[in-house]
Amino acid sequence: MRDFRRRHRRSIPALAALAAAAVAVPALLTATAAPAAARPHEGRLAKELVKEVTARGAYRHLAKFQQFADAAAGTRVAGSPGHAASAAYVHDTLEKAGYQVSYQDFDIYEARTKTEKATVLGNQPRELATAAFNYTPSTPAGGLTAPIAPARVDETPGCDAADYPAGVFAGKIALVKRGACTFVEKQRAAAAAGAVGLIVYNHSGTTPVRGGFSTPANGIIPSAGITLADGEALTEAAAKGEVQVRLELDQEHIKHPTRNVIAETRGGRADRVVTVGAHLDSVMEGPGINDNGSGSAGLLEVALKLAEATKGKGKQPANKVRFAWWSAEELGLLGSEHYVAQLSAQQKKDIALYLNFDMIASPNPVQFVYDGDDSDRTGAGAGPAGSAQIEALINGFLDRKGAPHEGTDFDGRSDYGPFIANGIPAGGTFTGAEGIKTAEQAKRYGGTAGVPYDPNYHGAGDTLKNLDLKAFDTNLDVIAHAVGTYAQDLSSLGK
């Protein structure tokens, strides 16, 4: 899952030989997952997939992803050998199962920062702890020296033109508090007001903001992050008189190829496409077995069981099912954005819905379901028409299993973002990232209150050893039920 705070780090090691040892499956997974009880309107295909898809089967794919990471210096980051091996494994496995499989190639950029420095000038110059934004333009040789101009601090600091009074920011470095909108939006607003540089200070903690712009093309003015304490001190000083700052940023942007993997059923109506996705890349810092090997392995196992269930004359699904394994989600949803951007208007219209599964085996989990109808009244609002029905289908299935669940906002942190931005209904599940489990959640779901849902989020500890296999199994059943249902029947979406 994408972390808006993160800055992707900067080396891609060579791939060693892949491990050939057989994969051992924990004893916990030797039993077949129990099927969901049949209910009216639950079709044969959905019931069969829930019965046949097991955590034991999906675990084999997780173990492969771990092997690929281990052979590539512990990472499956987009553009790396670990990701390339994962993509090839998914592609070849699905091709053998009879799917129409293709790669979708695109370019990403690695940002190598050589200099990241901000200095407050005066009688006693003071250097600030500084983090260059990912894909920032570099400053001129010798740095950029200009007065600081603080943007308005409100509920959406530095997000709107109103936060930059006319005539105040021309030729200056905008000082903006983190929060509420993306770094790209803050940068665009500052540049439109005439700012020649951007410094964003944190809203909490003691470390500098680590942000970025997804691609070099999104970088308009040199931009970096500093700490909350330094940002507040600069704001206070600027209120008393002019404060000169020298910003020195030197960053190289290196292009690397990467690819999505797209597989679809040979049968089914091409104007009623059920699209299901998960990102296959990890961050640089770890192998990404929960984030998002779990969603990727779950999709792969459901796709394989779907192929078996629909093999033979008269067994093809009514609607075409398209599975997607996205690259470069961790760099800013780049794979899914690239995919949606390449679709024609008719191809977008042909997609009936999008299901997203990102982090479904967190070690201290909560069962989150994307809040398609905005019944929680939190954050970004409801999804496109049909999203409420997708949420209802997933919630109903979990209710019948006796599995507790709760809503989570469409906050833009995963690959559903480009789909809902184009009016395509979406839904899915999630078991939590860096958020902290509450005492009430610990009572409902088990686990430990006051601890992140995934203490290993975006770290080296995101391995096979740190998964909740019960949560994994529950979410595999959700995927199987949703895919089996929508492959045969879209009537709940009014289609």
C-alpha positions as CSV (number, residue, x, y, z in Angstrom):
1,M,0.0,0.0,0.0
2,R,1.2,3.4,-1.0
3,D,2.5,5.6,1.9
4,F,2.2,9.3,0.9
5,R,4.9,10.2,3.4
6,R,7.6,7.9,1.9
7,R,10.5,8.7,-0.3
8,H,11.7,5.8,-2.4
9,R,15.3,5.0,-1.8
10,R,17.9,4.7,-4.4
11,S,19.6,1.5,-5.4
12,I,18.5,-1.6,-7.3
13,P,20.9,-4.6,-6.6
14,A,21.7,-7.3,-9.1
15,L,19.6,-10.5,-8.9
16,A,21.3,-13.6,-7.5
17,A,20.2,-17.1,-8.5
18,L,16.7,-17.9,-7.5
19,A,16.3,-20.4,-4.7
20,A,15.2,-23.8,-6.0
21,A,14.2,-25.4,-2.7
22,A,10.7,-26.8,-2.4
23,V,8.3,-24.6,-0.4
24,A,7.3,-25.8,3.0
25,V,3.7,-25.0,4.0
26,P,2.9,-24.5,7.7
27,A,0.8,-27.1,9.4
28,L,-1.8,-24.5,10.2
29,L,-2.7,-24.4,6.5
30,T,-3.2,-28.1,5.8
31,A,-7.0,-27.9,6.2
32,T,-9.2,-26.8,3.4
33,A,-10.9,-23.5,4.0
34,A,-14.6,-24.0,4.9
35,P,-17.0,-22.8,2.3
36,A,-19.5,-20.0,3.0
37,A,-23.0,-21.3,3.6
38,A,-25.2,-21.2,0.5
39,R,-27.8,-18.4,0.4
40,P,-30.4,-17.3,-2.1
41,H,-28.8,-15.5,-5.1
42,E,-25.3,-17.0,-4.3
43,G,-24.5,-18.8,-7.5
44,R,-22.9,-22.1,-8.1
45,L,-19.6,-20.6,-9.2
46,A,-19.2,-18.4,-6.2
47,K,-19.9,-21.3,-3.8
48,E,-17.4,-23.5,-5.7
49,L,-14.7,-20.9,-5.6
50,V,-15.1,-20.3,-1.9
51,K,-14.9,-24.0,-1.3
52,E,-11.8,-24.6,-3.5
53,V,-9.7,-21.5,-2.8
54,T,-7.6,-22.1,0.3
55,A,-4.9,-20.3,2.3
56,R,-2.7,-23.4,1.8
57,G,-2.9,-22.9,-2.0
58,A,-2.2,-19.2,-1.9
59,Y,0.6,-19.6,0.6
60,R,2.7,-21.3,-2.1
61,H,2.7,-18.1,-4.1
62,L,3.6,-16.1,-1.1
63,A,6.6,-18.4,-0.5
64,K,7.7,-17.8,-4.1
65,F,7.5,-14.1,-3.7
66,Q,9.7,-14.4,-0.6
67,Q,12.2,-16.5,-2.5
68,F,12.4,-13.9,-5.3
69,A,13.0,-11.2,-2.7
70,D,15.6,-13.2,-0.9
71,A,17.5,-13.7,-4.2
72,A,17.4,-9.9,-4.9
73,A,18.8,-8.4,-1.7
74,G,15.5,-8.6,0.2
75,T,13.2,-6.5,-2.1
76,R,10.7,-6.7,-4.9
77,V,10.5,-3.0,-5.6
78,A,9.4,-2.0,-9.0
79,G,12.2,-2.0,-11.5
80,S,14.2,-4.6,-9.5
81,P,15.0,-8.2,-10.3
82,G,12.8,-9.3,-7.4
83,H,9.8,-7.6,-9.0
84,A,10.6,-8.9,-12.5
85,A,10.8,-12.5,-11.2
86,S,7.5,-12.1,-9.4
87,A,5.8,-10.7,-12.6
88,A,7.2,-13.6,-14.7
89,Y,6.0,-16.1,-12.2
90,V,2.4,-14.7,-12.2
91,H,2.5,-14.4,-16.0
92,D,3.7,-17.9,-16.7
93,T,1.5,-19.6,-14.1
94,L,-1.6,-18.0,-15.6
95,E,-0.6,-18.7,-19.2
96,K,-0.3,-22.4,-18.3
97,A,-3.8,-22.2,-16.8
98,G,-5.3,-21.0,-20.1
99,Y,-5.7,-17.3,-19.6
100,Q,-5.0,-14.7,-22.2
101,V,-2.0,-13.0,-20.5
102,S,0.0,-10.0,-21.4
103,Y,2.6,-7.7,-20.0
104,Q,2.0,-3.9,-20.0
105,D,5.4,-2.2,-20.1
106,F,6.0,1.3,-18.9
107,D,8.9,3.4,-17.5
108,I,9.5,4.5,-13.9
109,Y,12.2,6.7,-12.4
110,E,14.7,6.1,-9.6
111,A,15.5,9.3,-7.7
112,R,19.1,9.5,-6.5
113,T,19.6,12.4,-4.1
114,K,23.1,13.8,-4.0
115,T,22.5,17.0,-2.0
116,E,19.6,17.9,0.4
117,K,20.2,21.0,2.5
118,A,18.3,24.0,3.8
119,T,20.2,26.7,5.6
120,V,18.7,29.7,7.5
121,L,20.9,32.6,6.7
122,G,21.9,35.5,8.9
123,N,24.6,36.4,11.5
124,Q,24.5,32.8,12.7
125,P,23.5,30.5,9.8
126,R,21.7,27.4,10.9
127,E,21.4,24.2,8.8
128,L,18.0,22.4,9.1
129,A,17.4,18.7,8.9
130,T,16.1,18.4,5.3
131,A,14.7,15.7,3.0
132,A,14.6,16.3,-0.7
133,F,11.2,15.4,-2.2
134,N,11.2,12.4,-4.5
135,Y,11.4,13.7,-8.2
136,T,12.0,17.3,-7.2
137,P,13.7,19.6,-9.7
138,S,17.3,20.5,-8.5
139,T,18.2,24.0,-7.5
140,P,20.8,26.0,-9.5
141,A,24.4,25.3,-8.7
142,G,25.2,27.0,-5.4
143,G,21.5,26.7,-4.3
144,L,18.4,28.8,-4.3
145,T,18.4,31.8,-1.9
146,A,15.2,33.6,-1.2
147,P,13.0,34.9,1.6
148,I,10.5,32.5,3.3
149,A,6.8,33.1,2.8
150,P,4.5,31.0,5.1
151,A,1.2,29.8,3.6
152,R,-2.0,30.0,5.6
153,V,-2.4,27.2,8.1
154,D,-6.0,25.9,8.3
155,E,-7.8,22.6,7.8
156,T,-6.3,22.3,4.3
157,P,-2.9,24.1,4.7
158,G,-1.3,25.2,1.5
159,C,-3.8,23.3,-0.7
160,D,-5.8,26.2,-2.2
161,A,-5.0,29.5,-3.9
162,A,-6.6,31.3,-1.0
163,D,-3.7,30.0,1.2
164,Y,-1.3,32.2,-0.9
165,P,-2.2,35.9,-0.7
166,A,-1.7,37.7,-4.0
167,G,1.7,39.4,-4.4
168,V,3.2,37.8,-1.3
169,F,4.9,34.7,-2.7
170,A,6.5,35.9,-6.0
171,G,10.2,35.0,-6.0
172,K,10.0,33.5,-2.5
173,I,10.2,30.0,-1.0
174,A,6.8,28.9,0.2
175,L,6.7,27.4,3.7
176,V,3.7,25.0,4.0
177,K,2.5,22.7,6.7
178,R,1.9,19.1,5.8
179,G,-1.6,17.7,5.6
180,A,-5.0,17.4,3.9
181,C,-3.9,17.3,0.3
182,T,-1.1,15.8,-1.8
183,F,2.4,17.3,-2.1
184,V,1.7,17.8,-5.8
185,E,-1.3,19.9,-5.0
186,K,0.6,22.0,-2.5
187,Q,3.5,22.5,-5.0
188,R,1.1,23.5,-7.8
189,A,-0.7,26.0,-5.6
190,A,2.6,27.5,-4.4
191,A,4.1,27.7,-7.9
192,A,0.9,29.3,-9.2
193,A,1.3,32.0,-6.6
194,G,4.8,32.7,-7.9
195,A,6.9,30.8,-5.4
196,V,10.3,29.6,-6.7
197,G,10.7,26.8,-4.1
198,L,8.7,24.8,-1.6
199,I,9.5,23.7,1.9
200,V,6.9,21.5,3.7
201,Y,7.1,21.1,7.5
202,N,5.8,18.1,9.3
203,H,2.5,18.1,11.3
204,S,3.9,15.8,14.0
205,G,7.0,14.0,15.3
206,T,10.6,15.0,15.1
207,T,11.6,14.0,11.6
208,P,11.5,15.9,8.3
209,V,8.7,15.3,5.9
210,R,9.6,12.8,3.3
211,G,7.4,13.4,0.3
212,G,7.4,13.2,-3.5
213,F,5.7,13.8,-6.8
214,S,5.3,10.2,-8.3
215,T,7.2,11.2,-11.5
216,P,9.8,13.8,-12.5
217,A,7.2,15.4,-14.8
218,N,5.1,16.4,-11.7
219,G,8.0,18.3,-10.2
220,I,7.6,22.1,-10.9
221,I,9.8,23.9,-8.3
222,P,12.6,22.6,-6.0
223,S,10.8,21.0,-3.0
224,A,11.9,19.5,0.3
225,G,10.7,18.6,3.8
226,I,11.7,19.8,7.3
227,T,10.6,19.0,10.8
228,L,7.6,20.4,12.7
229,A,9.8,22.3,15.2
230,D,11.9,23.9,12.4
231,G,8.8,24.8,10.4
232,E,7.1,26.4,13.4
233,A,10.3,28.3,14.3
234,L,10.6,29.6,10.7
235,T,6.9,30.7,10.7
236,E,7.4,32.6,13.9
237,A,10.5,34.3,12.7
238,A,9.0,35.3,9.4
239,A,6.1,37.0,11.2
240,K,8.7,39.4,12.8
241,G,10.7,40.1,9.6
242,E,12.3,38.7,6.5
243,V,14.0,35.3,6.8
244,Q,16.4,34.3,4.1
245,V,16.9,30.6,3.4
246,R,19.3,28.9,1.0
247,L,17.8,25.6,-0.4
248,E,20.3,23.3,-2.0
249,L,18.9,20.2,-3.8
250,D,20.7,18.0,-6.3
251,Q,18.8,14.9,-7.5
252,E,19.3,12.6,-10.5
253,H,16.3,10.8,-12.1
254,I,17.2,7.5,-13.7
255,K,14.7,5.7,-15.9
256,H,13.9,2.0,-15.4
257,P,11.4,-0.3,-17.2
258,T,8.7,-2.2,-15.3
259,R,5.5,-3.9,-16.2
260,N,2.0,-4.8,-15.1
261,V,0.6,-8.3,-15.7
262,I,-2.9,-8.5,-17.1
263,A,-4.8,-11.8,-17.5
264,E,-8.4,-12.3,-18.6
265,T,-10.7,-15.2,-19.2
266,R,-11.2,-16.2,-22.8
267,G,-14.9,-16.3,-22.5
268,G,-17.5,-13.9,-21.0
269,R,-19.0,-10.7,-22.3
270,A,-16.3,-8.2,-23.2
271,D,-18.6,-5.3,-22.6
272,R,-19.2,-6.5,-19.0
273,V,-15.7,-6.8,-17.6
274,V,-15.1,-7.7,-13.9
275,T,-11.7,-6.3,-13.1
276,V,-9.8,-7.4,-10.0
277,G,-6.4,-6.0,-9.0
278,A,-3.5,-6.1,-6.5
279,H,-0.1,-4.5,-6.6
280,L,2.8,-6.8,-7.0
281,D,5.7,-4.5,-6.1
282,S,7.1,-3.9,-2.6
283,V,9.0,-1.0,-1.2
284,M,12.8,-0.9,-1.4
285,E,13.2,-1.6,2.3
286,G,11.6,-5.1,2.4
287,P,10.1,-8.1,0.5
288,G,6.5,-6.9,0.8
289,I,4.9,-10.3,1.7
290,N,1.9,-8.7,3.3
291,D,2.2,-5.5,1.3
292,N,1.2,-6.7,-1.1
293,G,2.3,-10.3,-1.7
294,S,-0.9,-11.2,0.2
295,G,-3.3,-9.5,-2.3
296,S,-1.2,-10.7,-5.2
297,A,-1.2,-14.3,-4.0
298,G,-4.9,-14.2,-3.3
299,L,-5.7,-13.0,-6.8
300,L,-3.5,-15.6,-8.3
301,E,-5.0,-18.5,-6.4
302,V,-8.6,-17.3,-7.2
303,A,-7.7,-17.0,-10.9
304,L,-6.3,-20.5,-11.0
305,K,-9.4,-22.0,-9.3
306,L,-11.6,-19.9,-11.6
307,A,-9.8,-21.4,-14.6
308,E,-10.5,-24.9,-13.3
309,A,-14.1,-24.2,-12.5
310,T,-14.9,-22.8,-15.9
311,K,-13.0,-25.3,-18.0
312,G,-15.0,-27.1,-20.6
313,K,-17.9,-26.5,-22.9
314,G,-20.7,-24.3,-21.5
315,K,-18.8,-23.4,-18.3
316,Q,-17.3,-20.1,-19.3
317,P,-18.3,-17.2,-17.1
318,A,-21.1,-14.9,-18.3
319,N,-18.9,-11.9,-17.9
320,K,-15.2,-11.5,-18.8
321,V,-13.0,-11.5,-15.7
322,R,-9.8,-9.5,-15.9
323,F,-7.1,-9.9,-13.2
324,A,-4.3,-7.3,-12.9
325,W,-1.1,-7.3,-10.9
326,W,0.1,-3.7,-10.8
327,S,3.7,-2.4,-10.7
328,A,4.9,0.7,-9.0
329,E,2.0,1.2,-6.7
330,E,4.5,2.1,-4.0
331,L,5.9,4.9,-6.2
332,G,2.4,6.5,-6.6
333,L,-0.1,4.1,-8.1
334,L,1.9,4.4,-11.3
335,G,0.9,1.0,-12.8
336,S,-2.8,1.3,-12.3
337,E,-2.7,5.0,-13.4
338,H,-0.8,3.9,-16.6
339,Y,-3.4,1.2,-17.3
340,V,-6.4,3.4,-16.9
341,A,-4.8,6.2,-18.9
342,Q,-4.4,3.8,-21.9
343,L,-8.0,2.8,-22.0
344,S,-10.4,4.3,-24.5
345,A,-13.7,5.8,-23.4
346,Q,-15.5,2.7,-24.5
347,Q,-13.0,0.4,-22.7
348,K,-13.6,2.3,-19.5
349,K,-17.3,2.0,-20.0
350,D,-16.9,-1.8,-20.5
351,I,-15.5,-2.2,-17.0
352,A,-18.4,-3.0,-14.8
353,L,-16.5,-2.7,-11.6
354,Y,-13.1,-2.9,-10.0
355,L,-12.2,-4.9,-6.9
356,N,-8.9,-4.1,-5.0
357,F,-7.1,-6.2,-2.5
358,D,-4.1,-4.6,-0.8
359,M,-2.7,-6.0,2.5
360,I,-5.0,-8.8,3.5
361,A,-2.9,-10.7,6.0
362,S,-1.7,-8.0,8.5
363,P,-0.3,-9.6,11.7
364,N,-2.5,-7.5,14.0
365,P,-5.5,-7.3,11.7
366,V,-8.8,-5.6,11.5
367,Q,-11.2,-6.6,8.8
368,F,-11.8,-3.4,6.8
369,V,-14.2,-3.1,3.9
370,Y,-14.0,-0.1,1.6
371,D,-16.9,2.3,2.5
372,G,-18.6,2.5,-0.9
373,D,-21.7,4.3,0.4
374,D,-19.9,6.7,2.8
375,S,-22.1,5.5,5.6
376,D,-19.1,6.1,8.0
377,R,-19.1,9.8,7.0
378,T,-15.4,9.9,7.0
379,G,-12.9,11.2,4.5
380,A,-13.3,11.2,0.8
381,G,-17.0,10.4,0.4
382,A,-18.8,7.6,-1.4
383,G,-17.4,5.8,-4.4
384,P,-19.0,6.0,-7.9
385,A,-22.5,4.5,-8.4
386,G,-22.4,0.8,-7.7
387,S,-19.7,1.0,-5.0
388,A,-22.3,0.9,-2.3
389,Q,-23.6,-2.4,-3.7
390,I,-20.1,-3.9,-3.8
391,E,-19.7,-3.0,-0.1
392,A,-23.0,-4.6,0.7
393,L,-22.1,-7.8,-1.1
394,I,-18.8,-8.1,0.8
395,N,-20.4,-7.1,4.1
396,G,-23.2,-9.6,3.6
397,F,-20.8,-12.4,2.9
398,L,-18.8,-11.6,6.0
399,D,-22.0,-11.4,8.1
400,R,-23.0,-14.9,7.0
401,K,-19.5,-16.1,8.0
402,G,-19.9,-14.5,11.4
403,A,-16.8,-12.4,10.7
404,P,-16.7,-8.9,12.3
405,H,-15.9,-6.1,9.9
406,E,-15.9,-2.3,9.7
407,G,-15.6,0.4,7.0
408,T,-12.5,2.1,5.7
409,D,-12.4,5.3,3.6
410,F,-11.5,5.6,-0.1
411,D,-8.5,7.6,0.9
412,G,-6.6,7.2,-2.4
413,R,-3.8,5.1,-1.0
414,S,-4.2,2.1,-3.3
415,D,-5.0,1.2,-6.9
416,Y,-8.7,1.7,-6.8
417,G,-7.9,5.5,-7.1
418,P,-7.6,5.7,-10.9
419,F,-10.7,3.7,-11.3
420,I,-13.0,5.7,-9.1
421,A,-11.5,8.9,-10.6
422,N,-13.0,7.6,-13.9
423,G,-16.4,6.8,-12.5
424,I,-15.9,3.0,-12.2
425,P,-17.5,1.5,-9.1
426,A,-15.0,-0.1,-6.7
427,G,-14.7,-2.1,-3.5
428,G,-12.5,-4.5,-1.7
429,T,-10.9,-5.3,1.6
430,F,-7.9,-4.4,3.7
431,T,-6.5,-5.6,7.1
432,G,-4.6,-2.5,8.1
433,A,-1.2,-0.8,7.7
434,E,0.5,1.6,10.1
435,G,-2.7,2.6,11.9
436,I,-2.9,1.8,15.6
437,K,-5.4,-0.9,16.8
438,T,-7.8,0.5,19.4
439,A,-8.9,-1.3,22.5
440,E,-12.4,-1.8,21.0
441,Q,-10.9,-3.3,17.9
442,A,-8.7,-5.7,19.9
443,K,-11.8,-6.8,21.8
444,R,-13.6,-7.5,18.5
445,Y,-10.8,-9.0,16.4
446,G,-8.2,-10.1,18.9
447,G,-4.6,-9.0,18.7
448,T,-2.9,-6.1,20.6
449,A,-4.3,-2.7,21.3
450,G,-1.9,0.3,20.9
451,V,0.1,-1.5,18.3
452,P,0.0,-1.0,14.5
453,Y,-2.1,-3.3,12.4
454,D,1.1,-4.2,10.7
455,P,4.2,-3.4,12.8
456,N,6.4,-4.4,9.8
457,Y,4.7,-2.0,7.4
458,H,7.2,-0.9,4.7
459,G,10.0,-2.6,6.5
460,A,12.4,-5.6,6.3
461,G,10.2,-7.5,8.7
462,D,7.3,-7.8,6.1
463,T,8.1,-11.5,5.6
464,L,6.4,-14.9,5.6
465,K,7.0,-15.1,9.3
466,N,4.8,-12.0,10.0
467,L,1.3,-12.8,8.7
468,D,-2.1,-13.5,10.2
469,L,-3.1,-16.6,8.2
470,K,-6.7,-16.6,9.6
471,A,-7.3,-13.1,8.3
472,F,-5.6,-14.2,5.0
473,D,-8.1,-17.1,4.7
474,T,-11.1,-14.9,5.4
475,N,-10.1,-12.4,2.7
476,L,-9.4,-15.2,0.2
477,D,-13.0,-16.3,0.7
478,V,-14.1,-12.7,0.1
479,I,-12.2,-12.5,-3.2
480,A,-13.5,-15.9,-4.3
481,H,-17.1,-15.0,-3.4
482,A,-17.0,-11.6,-5.1
483,V,-15.3,-12.9,-8.3
484,G,-17.6,-15.9,-8.6
485,T,-20.7,-13.8,-8.0
486,Y,-19.8,-11.0,-10.4
487,A,-18.5,-13.3,-13.1
488,Q,-22.0,-14.7,-13.4
489,D,-24.3,-11.9,-12.3
490,L,-24.1,-8.1,-12.3
491,S,-27.7,-7.4,-11.6
492,S,-27.0,-5.9,-8.2
493,L,-25.1,-3.2,-10.0
494,G,-28.0,-2.5,-12.3
495,K,-26.2,-4.1,-15.3
